[in-house]
Amino acid sequence: MVSRSCTNLFDLASGGLLDIPKTSGRIPRVMTVPGIISDLDDCGSNNEDSDVLSSVCQERLIIVANQLPLLAQRDPVGGFWTFTIDKDSLLFQLKDGFSPDTEVIYVGCLKADIDPSSQEEVAQKLLEDYNCVPTFLPPDLQKRFYHGFCKQYLWPLFHYMLPIFPDHCDRFDPSLWKAYVSANKRFADKVLEVINPDNDYVWVHDYHLMVLPTFLRKRFNRVKLGFFLHSPFPSSEIYRTLPVRDEILRALLNSDLIGFHTFDYARHFLSCCSRMLGLDYESKRGYIGLEYYGRTVSIKILPVGVHIGRLESILNLPSTCARVKEIQEQFRGKKLILGVDDMDIFKGISLKLLAMEQFLKQHPELQGKLVLVQIVNPARSMGKDVQEARKEAYSAAERINRVFGYEGYEPVVLIDCPIPLHEKVAFYVVAECCIVNAVRDGMNLVPYEYVVCRQGRQKMDEASSTNVESSCTSVLVVSEFIGCSPSLSGAIRVNPWNIDAVAEAMNSAITMLESEKQLRHEKHYRYVSSHDVGYWAHSFEVDLERACKDHYSRRCWGIGFGLGFRVVALSPSFRKLSVEHILSAYKRTNRRAIFLDYDGTIMPQASICKTPSAEVISVLDNLCSDPKNTVFIISGRGKSCLSEWFAPCEMLGIAAEHGYFIRWNKNSDWEKTSSLAAEFDWKRIAEPVMKLYTETTDGSYIESKESALVWHHQDADPDFGSCQAKELLDHLESVLANEPVVVKSGQNIVEVKPPGVSKGLVVEKLLSTMSHSGKTLDFLMCIGDDRSDEDMFESISNKASCQSLPIVPEIYACTVGQKPSKAKYYLDDTVDVVKLLKGLAAASTKQPKHSYLQVSFESFS
């Protein structure tokens, strides 16, 4: 285990690129409530100023993104910089979702190159005037971080483009990855300058900063941290090609809440966590959570909205009204289809133009009556692919205009230059249809903006001489591959690659009845107006608070090196069990019971050979030789293999098949703990059902026991295996409803067994038998690793609280692995378990042991 006082865990290369500076004080291990520290590390209580600051500091939200919501302009004469708020920035608009009392601080880069000599002065001014903390990246680092790794590698990959052809996207370059990590480290440093970890929440945005959570979690284990991804998250088949896939996944999992626009993106992320990290997730009362080293990482699914007030203010500008009149005059007698897209290879501009060309071929009667206005926003990245996309779009537009146009009429109007927002809004108002044909897009707010602008306002209606009823209509043609598509149920959804289908969608949009247009528009406007950017931000904030509510009730430990760092969050009473800790109790007690699971406890789960080693046999034999000890192996395995494996341990007790069979030592007979399963007719019903699922699930198999049938799917595809397991569980519960059995699911298994058979029940019966023998236990240790062993821990805990016991025994319930458990102790792995048992065996009194328990087990059933 690595202490959090280590400061150089993030070195990815020589030179200490990612060193984190030491701080004057250390963070407490355990905090009960904010401001009350129950267990301080050294030096923590000496910082009086920080204690006072923590108690009076207002709760704040720190928003971290690649760019600040500021516009920068340099005076050409004086050379000084002036800054204004970018009211169209999502980061600025989301403040509407917060309480007026919430203080928001922004951390990010400026859209300007500030001379190093002026950076300190600019930073001070931005913090004082705008609550902005600028992150200044050297030009070379900025180029390799943003234009290199982000835009030329990560962004294409997240949009499903593999770097197979170097002409279209870059191959993975370790130096660019190093620049990405270094830039994220600089962002983290800026957050650390302003954060009050006890009170502040941090909200990180988008794929530029996906490893930032690790840096923040490393410095403050209890930082309240949310992350929202504004791009698609690709399927596992695409994502797994990323050489640093595990590092990015683990970094994201250092957040408390991870947000996605659609369920598809969240599903792909969860699938990657399952397939690559072996993590399970579940939904509880509508919330999806991932268990990660004792922490629950929550998953948020909600598409971002638009700022309706901002659009309405633009609608009511005189310049907008004037521009609407000009556009109406320019396209008088023609129907307008509008497209607004960035110039890149994923927006499908050329496909849209091809569909327009096909539409005009199929409907020559509309020649001269229909115009596609395509507004092209400036490209956000550089590269050959952008140039090719622009060249292809221009070529298609020129061809269409040459074939179908004539003097005074151009079917395609390409506006490839920056235009002010009011002019774009004016086009929204006039267009009867808006088409978004992207082949892949994270969200795309153009359809939302179009719906709001078409809703119409009184001033706009008067200026455009349009009656209110006709202005409240709109038709959307949207690609099924964009994030906003699922929320626009009234839109005409298309596959952008299907040119004929898109052309037909255009025709449907143009020829649709006004009444239907109005109904579709009203449906969209109800959603867009109720799910604006403020709603989105407020919903995320509420869920972030919920995800962080138990931060001060857990013991936190930082472990791992580099970007594999993570925090283990455990109960304050949950601690590691060491030989030194247990040895004194072991030596002073005279009647001991030791219960051990097998697979995953004394035998590694991943081991191919499941036969116990000579070392394990020797240790168990030594423990059994002590007359003060009663040692039991309690396993789900069958009695035949357990008998064979542990034959050298004559005094070892064995509970096979989760306790259905009991044997006190090698010379005693096997006894059944349940009389309810004398008949096994149910097997003839259950086995064919299991075989059906085995045949259809590659990698699965059936384990047949005397008392149970178990269907294993650990070697099957994780997603498909889990899906089949749920179906099998339902199927078996249905067909076995009238049989004396229970059907349960476990870790990669579905099991059918008699009722009243569990490790917890067999432990209770073992303890009861020992009590009737006249020997009072004063030491009880139980070690296991999986869900079935949790029943044992619960049983011995109940034993400790039993008021009828003359002596309360020393109880040590221990799980293998640092994870949530009913046990109060843990050991890291099977190596630690064997080491502990060896330590106890060395302290044992080695004498011939006689069997003192020849009592029939069944008499106590």
N, C-alpha and C positions, 0 to 999 in steps of 0.2 A: 504494500500500500504506500502511496506517495503522499507526503505531507503537502499541504497547501502553501507551506512556506517556501517550497521550491519556486524559483523564479525563472528558470531557463528551460521550461518544458516544451517550448514551441520552436526550438531550433529545427528548421528544415534543411538548412545548409550551413556551411562554415561562415563565420563572421558574425554569429549571433543575430541574424536578421530579425528574429522574432522575440528577442529578450524582452521580458516585462520588468520594469523597474520595481525595486522593493519599496514598500510603503512603511511609514513610521510605526504603524500599529498592525496587529493581526486581528482577523475577524473571529468572533466567538464561535465555538463549535455548536453550541445549542442556544437558541433564543426562544423564549416562550411566547411573548407578544412583542410587537415593535416597541423598542425603547427599554425593555426589561431583559437584562442579560443574566442568564442563570449560570453560565460556566465560561468565564473569560480566560482566554489565553494570556500569557504574560505580556506585559506592557499595555494591554487593552484598557485597563482602568485608569491609566495615568493621563489620558488625553481628555482633560476636562472641557476644552473648547469644543471638541467634536461631540461630546455628550450633550452639551447645551444646544448645539446646532441641531442635533438629531431630534431633540424634544420639541423644538419650536418650528422646524422647517416645514413649509407647506408641501403637501403631496403634489408632485409634478409629473408631467409626461415628457419624456425625451424621445423625439422622433428622429430616426437616423435613416438617411437615404443618400443615394449617390449625389444628388444635386439639391441645393437649398432652394426654397421657393422665393428666390430673389432675381430681379433683373439688374444687371450692372451696366453702367455706361461711363466711359472715360471722357473727360473734357479734353477736346483736341488742343486747347491753348494752355490751360493750367496744368494738365496732366493728372488732375485729381479724379477720384472715382466717386460716382453717385450711385445710390442703390434705391430701388423701389420694390415693394411687394409684388410678386407675380400672382395676380388674383385668379389666373387660370390654372395655377398649379394645384394638383390634387392635395398635396401636403398642406397647403394653406387652407383649402376649402374644407378639409376634414375637421377643422377646429369647430365647425358648427355643431358637431355631434357631442362636444364636451360641455361640461358645466362652465359657466362664465368665471367661476372661481379657479378653474384649472389653469395652471401655468404651463405653457407649452414651450419647450426649447427644441430648436432644430439643429441637427448636426449633419453636415454634408459639404460638398464641393461647390464652388462658385462657377458660373458659366463665363468665366473671364480669367485671364492669366495675370495674376497680381505679382508685381515685382517683389522678390524676397525682402527688400529693404522696407517695403510698405506693408508687409503682411501682418505684422504685430499691430500696427495702427488700425488697419482695416478690421482685424479680428475684434479689437476692443470696441470699435464703433458699431459693428454688426451685433455684438452681444448686448450692448447698451440700448441700441435703437430698435432692434428687431428680434432679440432673443435667439440669435443665430450664432452658431459656433462653426466657423469655416474650417474645413480640412484642406490644407494646401498640399497637393501632391506635386513633386518635381515633374517637369514636362515629360521626361523619358519614362518615369514610372506611370504617369497618367496614360501615356500612349500604350504601354505594354499591358497595363491593367484593363483599361476601358476598351480601346480599339483593338487590342490584341486578344486577351483571354475572354473578356466578356462578349464582345460583339462578333468576333471572328471565329470563336470556338464554342463558348458556352451557349450563347443565344441561338445559333443555328442548331446545335444539338438538342436544345430544349424545344425547338420547333420541328423536331423529327428529321433533321438533315445530318446524316452521318458523314464524317470527314473522309469519305472514300476517294473523292475527287478533289485534289488540292486547289483546283481552279475556283471552286465555289465556297469552300470553307477550309480553315487551317487545321492541320494535324495537331495533336496534342504536343505542346512544347513545355518541358519542365521549367524553363526560365520564365515563361509567361504565367505559369501556375505560381511560381515563386513571387512574381510581381503582384498577382491577385491576392495572395496571402499577406504580403507586405502592406498593400494598400488597405486591406481590412484591418490590419494591426494599427495603422495610423488613425483610421476611423475610431477604433476602440480607445486609443489614447485620448482622443478628443472627448469621448463620452466620459471617460474616467476623470477628466478635468472638472466636470460639472455635476456629476451624479452624486446624489445622496442615497446610498444603497438601501437604507432602511425605509425610505418613503417613496422614492421615485419609481415610476414604471418606464420601461424602455420598449419602443416599438420600432423594429427594424423592417425596412422595405426592400424587397425585390432581390433578384439573383445576383446583383453586383456585390452583395454583402452576406453571402450565405455562410461564411466561416466566422463572421463577427460574433455570433453567440458564444462560440467557444472561448474567445478572448475575454469576454465579459463574465462568463460563468467561472472561468479560471480565477479571475481577480475577486469576484464577489459570488460565492456559492449560492447565495439566496437572492440574487438579482431577479427582479420581476420583469420577465423578458418575453415579448411577443414578436413574431415574425410573420410577414405577409408576402406571399409570392404573387407578383402581378403577371407572370408569364405562365405558359403551360408547364406542367410537370409531365415529362414523357413517360411512356410505358416502360416497364422494367426491361424489356428487350432492347430499347434504345438507351436507357439510362445506364445499364450495366456495361456499356462500352466505354464509359468514362473511366480513365485510369485512376482518378482520385474519387471514385464513387463513395467508398466507405467514409473517407474523411469528410465529405460534404454532408452525407446523411447524419453522421454522428454530430457534426457541428450544428445542424438544424435541430437535432434532438436535445441540444442544450438549451433550447427555448422552452418556455412553459406553454405557449400557445402558438400553433402554426396555422396560418390562414391560407385558403385557396378560393378561387372564384367559383369553381364547379366541383361537383362530386367526382367527376372523371379524374381531375387533377389530384384530388385527395386520395382517390382509390389507387392511382398509380404510385403515389408516394408511399402509401401503406403497403402496397405489394412489394415495393423495393425494400422496405424495412423488413418485411417478412422473409423475402427470398435471400437477401444479402446479409442481414444481421440476425435473422432468426427470431424476430420480435413478434409478439402477438398483440392484437388490438381487439377491443370490444366496444360496443355501444351500450351506455347506461343512461336511461331516461333521456334519450335524444342526443347525448354527448358522446363523441367518439374519443377514446383515449388509448394511448400507447404506454405500456409499462416499460420503463427504461431505468434500470438500476434503482428501483424503489421509488422513482418519480413517475408521476402520470403526466405525459405530454398530451395536451388536449389538441384536437383538430377542429378547426373552424371552417365552415363552408358557407360563403356568402359573397355574391358578386358586388363589386363596388358600384356606386351610383353617380349621378351627375349633380352639380350644384344648380338647382332650379332657379334660385334667386339671381344668380349670376347671369344665366341665360335670359331671364325675363328682363333684367336691367339692360342687356344688350338689345333685346327686342324693342325696347321703348326708346332707344336712342334715335334722334332725328336722322343721323347718318345711315342708320339701318333702314329706316322707312324710305329714305331717298333712294338707297341702293335697291330696295325691293321694287320700286317703281321702274327703275332703269332696267332691271332684269326682266320684268314683265313686258316692258316695251320691246326689249331686245328679242324676246322669244314669243312674241304675240302670235296666237294661233297655233302654238306648238305645245306638246306635253313634254315636261322636263323630268328626266330620270337623273338622279344625282348619285355620284360616288365621291367619297372623301377618304383618301388613303395616304399613308406614308409611302415613299418610294423605296420599296424593298421587294425581295423575291417572294415573300410570303403573303403579300396583300392581294395577289391574284388580279392585278390590274390588266395584264395582257389577256388572261382568261375571260375577264369581263368584256373586254373589247371584242374578243372572238365571239362571245355569246351575242353581243350587239350586232355583229356582222351577220351571224346566222339568223337572228331575229328579222333583220331587214330583208334577207333573202326569202324567208318564209312568208313575210307579210309586206309585199311591195306596195300595198295600198297605203301603208303608214309612212312611206317615203315623203319627206317634207313636213311631216306632222309630229315627229318624235326626235328629241335631242338628248343625247347622253352627255352631261357635263361631268367631267372627271377632274376633281381638284386634287392635286398632288402636293402633299406636305413635304417639306425638306427631309432628305434622308438623314437618319440618325447615325449611320455608320458609313465607313468608307470601304471601298473594295471593288473588285472587278464585277462581282455579282450585281451590285447596285447599278453600275454602268450598263451592264447587259439588260437588266430589267427596264431601265429607262429607254434604251435603244429599241427594245422589243415593243414597248408601249407606243413609242412615236411611230414606229414602222406600221403597226396595226392601225393606228388612228389615221395616218396619211392614206393608207390603202382604202379604208372604209370611206373616207371623205372623197377620195378620187372616184370610187365606183358608185357610191350612192348619193353623193352630194352634187350640188350645182350652184350656180351663182346666187349668192344670198342665202344659201342653206348648207350647213355643215352638220352631219348627223352626230359627230363627236367633237366636243370642245374640250381640249386638254389645257388646263390651267396649271402650269408647272412653275409656279413662283410663289413666294410667301405672300399670303393675303391676310388682311386684318380679320379679327374674329367677327366683327359686325358684317363684313361682306359674306363670310361663310354662313352666318346665321340667315342672311337675306336669301341665299340660295336654298337653305333648308325650308324657309317659308314658302318659296315659290314651287319647289319640286313636288310633284305628285307621287313620286316613288323614290325611295332611297335603297340602293343596293350595296351590300357589303359582301364581297366575294372572296375573302381571304382564305387561303388554303390552310392556314394555321395562325391563330391569334389568341393571346392570353385572355383578353376581355373584349376590347373595342367598344368605346362609348359613343361612337357615331350614331348608331340607331337610337339610343336614348336621347341624344341631343336633338335629333331630327323630330322625335315624337313631341318633345317639349316645345320646340319651335313651331310645329304644326298646330299645337293646341290653340294658338292665336291669342292675341291681346287686343283690347279695344283700340288703342292708338294704332297698332299695326293694321287692324282691319280697316280703320278709317283711312289710313295712308294708302293702303293697297286697293281701296274700293272693293273690298271683299266682305260678303255677309258672314256672320259668325258661324252659321250652320255649316257652310261649305268649307270653312277654314279648319274645322275640327275633324278632318279626315287625314289619314295617312296610310301608306302601304309600304311594308318592309320586305325586301328580299334579302335573306341573310344566309351565309354559309353555315352549315351544320358543324363546322370545325372551329368556331369562334366561341369565346367564353360567354358572351351575352345571349347566345342562341337559346339555351334552355329556359331562360326567363321570359323570352318573347314568344309566347305560345300562339299569338295571332299572326306571326310572320310567316311568309312563304319560305320554308327552309329548302336549301339546295345543296347538292354536291358540286362545288365549283369546278371540278374536273369534268363534269358532264355538261358539255357545251349546249347540247340540245335541251337538257332539262332547265338550264339557266335561261335560255332563250324563251322557253315556254313559260317560265315564271315571270319574265318581263311582260309577256303578252297578257298573262293573268292579272298582273298588277295594273296594267293600263286599261284593260277592258272590264275591270271589276265594277260592280254596281256601287253607287255612292253610299247606299245604306250599309253595305257590307264593309266598305272602307271606314265608315264612321264607327261601326261596332268594333272592328279590329283596333282602331285608334283608341277608342275609349278603354278597351281592355288593357292596352299597353300603357296608356297614360295613368291609369289607376295604379299599376305596378311601379312605374318609373317615379311617380310623384310620392309614393309611400316608401320607396326604397332608394332615397337619394343618398348623397355622399355622407350627410350627417347621420342618417340612420345606420349606415354601414360602419362609420367610425364609432358611434355610441355602442353598437352591438359588439364590436370587437373589444372595446374598452371594458364592457361589463363581463365578457367572457374571460378576459385577461385577469381581472380581479378575482373571478371565481377560480381560475386555474392556479392562482398564487396564494389562495387563502390559508393553506396549511404550511407555508414556508417556515413559520416560526415554531412549529410543533415537531420538527424532524431534526435528527442529527445528520449533519452533512459531512461527507468526506470526499475530497478530490483525489482521483486516481487516474493513472494513465499518462502517457507522454505525447508531446506534439499535439496534433489535431485529433488524436484519439482520447484526449482528456474528457472526462465526464465526472459528474457528481453522483455519489451514492447517497441517497436520502433514506434514513432509517429512523425507527422509533428511538427516542432518547434512551430507553432502557435496553435497546438492542445492541449487543457488543460481541466482540470476537471471543470465543472460548479458547483459552490457552491451557497448556499442561500445568503451568505454574498456578493458574487461577483455580483449577479443580483439584490439584494434587493434595492440598491440605485437607479438604473435605473427604477425599477418597481415603486418606490414611487413617483418619480418626473415626470412620464409620465401620460397622461390623456386619451389616446385612445389605448387600448391594444388588441392584437389578440393572442390567445393561441391555437395551434394545437397539438393534442396528438394522437398518435397511441394507439391501445389497447393491442393486444397480444404481449407480450415481452417488453412492455413499462410500462403500469400500471398494467398489469396482467402477472405473471411469465409464461414463455413459457412452463415449465415443469409441471405446475399445472394441476391436473386432473379436478377440478371444475373451470370452466371458468367464473362463475358469479362474478361480482365485489363485493368486501367486503364493509361492512358498512362504513369503514374508507375512502375508495376511493370515495364512493357516497357522504359522508359528505364533503370531501375536494373539490370535483368538484362543489357541490352545493354552497359552500362558495365562490368559485371563480366566479361562474356565478352570484351570488347576487351582486357583485360589478358592478355598472353601467358603469364603465370604461372598463370592460372586455367583450370580445366576445370569448367564449370558444367552441372549436369543437373537437369531437372525430372523427378521420378519420381512418376508418378501412376497411379491406377486408371482414368483416362479413356481413351477410344479415341484412336488415332493421328491420325484425320482432324481432330477438333476441336482437338487440341493443336497440330498442324501449322499450322492456320489461325490460331489465336490468337497463336502465337509466331513467325509468319513474319518480323516485323521483326528478330528476334534471330538473325542468320545463324549465329553460332558457338555457339548454345545447343544442348546435347545434350538429347534427350528419350527417356525410358523410358516407354512407354505400356502400359496394361493390366497394371499392376504389374510391368512389366519383360519382358513377353512379346515386345514389339517394342522395338528399340533404334535410335536414330539419333544419330550423333555430332555432326552439324551439319546445317544446312539443305541442303547440297549432297551429303550422303552418302545412301546407300540405307538403307531400313529392313531390319533383320536380326532374325531370330527367335532367341530365347535357348533355346528348347526344341524338340527334334525329335520329342518324344513325342506331339504333338497334330496330326500331319499329317492324321489323320482326325477328323472332327467328327460321326460318326454318333450319338454320345451326345446331341447337341442335340435330335435328333428324339424322344428319350425324355424328356429333362428339360423341354423347353419346354411340352408339354401339361400336365405336372404343375404347373408354375409358373402357367400360365394358369388352371387350376382354382382355385388359391389366390388369384389376382388377382381372379377373378370373385366370390369369396366374402369378400374382405377389402377393404372400401371404403377408398380412399386408397392402396392399394398399386399398384405397377407393375413391369414387367420391363424391364431394360436389357440389350440384346443387343450383345455385343462379338464381335470375330472369334474370340477365344480363350476367351470365358467368357459365362455367363449370370448375371445378378444380379437378385435379387428384392428390391425396396426396400419398406419399410413405415414410413418415418419420418413419413408423413402420415396413417397409420391410427391408430385408437384405440390408445393405448400398451399397454394390457393385452391387448386382442384381437390386436393386431399381434404382440406377443411370443409369445403362445400359438400363433398360426398359424405363426410362424417356426419354433418348435420342432417342430411337426407336419410342416411342409414339410421341415425338415432330416432328420427320421427317414424320411419318405416317399422323398426323393431318395436317401438312403444305401441304402435298400432296393432301389429299381429300378435304381440305377447301380452296384450292388455289383461287377459284372463288367466295368465300363467303366474305361478309363485316365484317370480324373478323380478329383478330391477335392472334397468338399462341405464348405464352411465357413460358419460364422455370424460376423457382425461387428456393427458398430454400426448397427442397423436394417437389416441386409441378410442375405440368404442367397445364397451364391455357389457356382457350379459352375465349376471351371477345371482345366486340365491340372496334373498333379503337377510339382513342381520349378519353379513360377512363383511368386515372391514378391519383395517389395522387398528383403528381406535377401539373397536369392540373386543378384539382379541387381547389387546393390552389390558383392558379393564378386567377381563376374565383371568388373565395371567396373574395380575396383581391380587385379585380376589382369592385365587388358589393359594398364592404365597401367604396371604394373610391367614387363611384357614389352617395352614401348616404350623401355625404358632410362632412363626418368625416375623418380627416386625421390621419392615424396611426402614432404613435410615439414609439410603442413598439411591437415587434413581436417575439414570441417564438414558436419553433417547436421541438418536441421530438419524435423520432422513433427508431426502432432497426434493421430493415432488409432492403433488397435491394429496396423494393417498397417505403420505406421512403426516400431513397436517392433522389428520384425525388422531394420530398417536399423541401429538403435542397437546391437543385439546384434552385428551383423556388424562394424561399425567398432570396437567394443570388442574383439572377438576379433582384429582387425587390429592393434590397439595392443599386445596381449599376444603377438603373433607373434615368436618369438625369431630368426627368419631375416632379419628386416629389418635392413639396415645402419644405418638411422636411424629412431628411433622418432618418428613424426610428432606434431605438436600436434593433438589430437583434441577436437572440440567437438560432442558429441551433445546436441541441444536439442529439448525438446518444447514445444508451445504450450499453455499453461494450467498452473496449479499443481495437479498430480495425480501419483499414483504412476507412475513410469516407469523404464525402463532407462537413460534419458538422465541425465546428471549436471547438466544445465542446463535452465532453462525461460525462456520469454518469456510475458508475460501474454496477448497476443493478436496478430492479424495486423498490427495497426498497429505493434507493437514489432518484428515480424519485418522489415517493410519499412524501418523506421527503422534497424535494424541493417545491413541490406543496403546502404542508402544510405550509411551511415558507411563501410563497407568499399569501396564503389564510389568514394567520394571519395578514398580512400587508394590506389586502384589506379593502376598505370602505364598510361596510355592510349596504346597503340601498335597498329599493324596486326598482327593475329594470324593466323599461318598454321597450317593444319591439320597438326599433327605426327603425328596418329594416323590413318593410313589402313590400319591392320591389320584384316584380316577378323575380326570378332567371333566368328564360328562356329568359327574355328580354335582358339579357347581354350575352347570349350564342353565 
